[in-house]
């Protein structure tokens, strides 16, 4: 099967220009992909063509990340979900499946809860369950990615070192992609983490009635333990493990990731 090309464009929305990349037939059912913080659509660069063989696969840059406009308001899961809904409207998409990884998964929960009519099935990859215990624990931890700029550029190495233990050995291109995206994050590399930490998922997840797949990366120490907790609140959800999966799962193991998504979506037909 031929690999469809990736097309990139901007949509003029209420917050300004929002960048997205898409792949596949525009008449096919849509799948919207939402990235982790502080990444961009590029997290799904290898996944898009695989999904694009059967779907209209769209990976957007969350406001404040990648090439999307900086937010005119403090980082917010609810507001990011609203912008994602605007993007679907601007593209003439009445209903889309959702795929979210880390922060993107939290945005997907809010989208499914607030815009149920726009959302088909939901794939939550390495997504945390955020409740009061999560918020207290996160408040006690130091920043995840923020570093103090230094004249000799040592802060760039610090960004690399802070994440190195959570990335696969001998895959420096994955860490490089993270650093490049982190440097573009509208001057607020921690914005996504703060938004996740303040999101009251326990008050919203009961509104998610769509079919849900939970993708677990067993070697992701941040998110892997949350899969079972999410499943308790999503009784119809099922969990799929991608062996060897770590924090950068979509661009670490794109074939396995795409296959898990495709198997789930095709099984709903």
C-alpha positions in Angstrom: 0.0 0.0 0.0 1.4 3.4 -1.0 2.3 5.8 1.8 0.3 9.0 1.7 2.2 12.3 1.9 2.0 14.6 4.9 0.5 18.0 4.3 1.0 20.9 6.6 -1.1 24.0 7.1 -2.4 26.7 9.5 -6.0 27.3 10.6 -7.1 30.8 11.6 -8.8 30.3 14.9 -9.9 32.5 17.9 -6.4 32.3 19.4 -4.6 33.1 16.2 -2.9 30.6 13.8 -2.9 27.0 14.8 -0.5 24.7 12.9 -1.4 21.1 12.0 -0.2 18.3 9.8 -2.4 15.8 8.1 -2.2 12.7 6.0 -4.8 10.6 4.1 -8.0 11.1 2.1 -9.9 14.1 3.4 -13.2 12.2 2.8 -12.1 9.4 5.2 -13.1 9.2 8.8 -10.9 11.6 10.8 -8.5 10.9 13.6 -7.1 13.9 15.6 -3.8 13.3 17.3 -2.7 15.4 20.4 0.9 15.5 21.6 2.6 15.5 24.9 4.3 18.5 26.5 6.5 20.2 25.3 6.5 18.3 22.0 4.7 19.1 18.8 2.9 17.4 15.9 6.3 15.9 15.0 5.8 13.4 17.8 3.5 11.7 15.3 5.6 12.2 12.1 6.0 8.5 11.5 2.5 7.6 12.8 0.6 9.9 10.5 1.3 8.0 7.2 0.4 4.7 8.8 -2.9 5.9 10.0 -3.4 8.0 6.8 -3.7 4.8 4.8 -7.2 4.3 6.2 -8.1 7.6 7.9 -7.8 11.3 7.6 -5.1 11.6 10.3 -4.5 15.1 11.7 -1.8 16.0 14.3 -2.1 19.5 15.6 0.3 21.7 17.5 -1.3 22.6 20.9 -1.5 26.3 21.3 1.9 27.5 22.7 3.8 24.6 21.2 5.3 23.8 17.9 4.3 26.4 15.3 1.0 27.3 16.8 0.4 30.8 18.2 1.2 31.4 21.8 -1.8 31.3 24.1 -3.6 34.6 25.0 -4.4 32.9 28.4 -2.6 30.8 31.0 -2.1 27.2 29.8 -5.3 25.3 30.4 -6.6 21.8 29.5 -10.1 23.1 29.1 -9.0 25.9 26.7 -6.8 23.6 24.7 -9.7 21.2 24.2 -11.8 24.2 23.1 -9.2 25.1 20.4 -9.0 21.5 19.2 -12.8 21.6 18.8 -12.5 24.8 16.8 -9.9 23.2 14.5 -12.3 20.3 13.8 -15.0 22.8 12.9 -12.6 24.9 10.7 -11.7 21.7 8.8 -15.3 20.8 8.3 -15.0 17.7 10.5 -18.2 16.9 12.4 -16.9 13.9 14.3 -13.4 12.6 14.9 -11.6 9.8 16.8 -9.0 11.1 19.3 -5.5 9.9 20.0 -3.7 11.6 22.9 -0.3 10.9 24.4 0.6 12.2 27.9 -0.7 15.8 28.0 -2.5 15.1 24.8 -4.4 12.3 26.5 -5.6 14.7 29.2 -6.8 17.1 26.5 -8.6 14.2 24.8 -10.4 13.4 28.0 -11.7 17.0 28.2 -12.6 17.0 24.5 -14.6 13.8 24.9 -16.3 15.1 28.0 -17.1 18.6 26.8 -17.7 18.0 23.1 -19.2 14.5 23.1 -21.0 15.0 19.8 -17.7 15.7 18.0 -15.8 12.6 19.4 -16.0 9.0 18.3 -13.6 6.7 20.0 -10.7 7.8 22.3 -7.2 6.4 22.6 -5.3 7.5 25.7 -1.6 6.7 25.5 0.5 7.1 28.7 -2.1 9.4 30.1 -2.1 10.3 33.8 -5.2 10.2 36.0 -5.3 13.6 37.7 -7.1 13.8 41.0 -6.3 15.5 44.3 -3.6 13.0 45.2 -2.0 13.6 41.9 -2.1 17.4 42.3 -0.5 17.2 45.8 2.2 14.9 44.6 3.0 17.1 41.6 3.1 20.3 43.7 5.9 18.7 45.8 8.1 17.8 42.8 10.5 20.2 41.1 9.9 21.4 37.5 10.2 18.6 34.9 11.9 20.4 32.0 12.6 24.0 33.0 16.2 25.0 33.1 17.9 28.3 33.8 19.5 29.8 30.7 23.3 30.1 30.9 25.7 32.1 28.7 27.8 29.0 27.9 24.7 27.0 26.7 25.1 24.4 29.5 21.3 24.6 30.0 20.8 22.8 26.7 22.8 19.9 28.0 20.8 20.0 31.2 17.6 19.7 29.2 19.0 16.6 27.6 20.3 15.1 30.8 17.0 15.6 32.7 15.2 13.4 30.1 17.9 11.0 29.2 16.9 8.3 31.7 13.4 8.1 30.2 14.5 7.7 26.6 15.8 4.5 25.0 19.6 4.1 24.8 21.2 4.6 21.4 18.2 6.7 20.1 19.7 10.2 20.4 17.4 11.5 17.6 14.4 11.1 20.0 16.0 13.3 22.6 17.1 15.8 20.0 13.5 16.1 18.8 12.4 16.7 22.4 15.0 19.5 22.9 14.1 21.2 19.6 10.4 21.2 20.5 11.1 22.3 24.0 13.0 25.3 22.8 10.0 26.4 20.7 7.5 26.2 23.5 6.5 29.9 23.6 8.9 30.6 26.5 6.9 28.4 28.8 8.2 24.9 28.6 6.4 23.9 31.9 3.0 25.2 30.8 1.7 21.8 29.7 2.8 20.2 33.0 1.2 22.9 35.1 -2.1 22.6 33.1 -2.1 18.8 33.7 -1.3 19.2 37.4 -4.3 21.6 37.9 -6.8 19.7 35.8 -9.6 18.1 37.8 -10.1 14.9 35.8 -12.0 13.2 38.6 -14.8 15.7 38.0 -14.8 15.2 34.2 -14.0 11.5 33.4 -17.5 10.3 34.2 -18.7 12.2 31.2 -16.6 10.1 28.8 -18.9 7.6 27.4 -17.1 6.8 24.1 -15.2 3.6 23.5 -11.7 4.0 25.0 -8.4 2.2 24.5 -5.6 2.7 27.0 -2.1 2.3 25.6 0.4 1.6 28.3 4.2 2.0 27.8 5.5 -0.4 30.5 8.9 1.5 30.8 7.3 4.9 31.3 7.6 5.5 35.0 5.4 8.6 35.0 2.3 7.3 33.2 2.4 3.5 33.2 0.9 3.1 36.8 -2.0 5.3 35.8 -3.5 2.9 33.2 -5.2 0.7 35.8 -6.5 3.7 37.6 -8.0 5.2 34.5 -9.6 1.8 33.7 -11.4 1.9 37.1 -13.1 5.1 35.9 -13.7 3.9 32.3 -15.4 0.5 32.8 -15.6 -0.2 29.1 -11.9 0.7 28.4 -9.3 -1.9 27.6 -5.5 -1.8 28.1 -2.9 -2.7 25.5 0.7 -2.8 26.5 3.4 -1.9 23.9 6.5 -3.8 25.1 9.6 -1.7 25.4 7.6 1.5 25.3 9.0 4.6 27.1 8.1 8.2 27.4 8.5 9.0 23.6 6.3 6.1 22.6 4.7 7.4 19.3 8.0 8.3 17.7 10.0 5.5 19.5 7.8 2.7 18.2 5.5 4.2 15.5 4.6 0.9 13.9 3.5 -0.8 17.1 1.7 2.4 18.2 -0.2 2.8 14.9 -1.1 -0.9 14.8 -2.6 -0.6 18.3 -4.7 2.4 17.2 -5.8 0.8 13.9 -6.7 -2.5 15.5 -8.9 -0.7 18.1 -10.6 1.5 15.6 -11.2 -1.2 13.0 -12.6 -3.4 15.8 -15.3 -0.9 16.4 -16.7 -1.2 12.9 
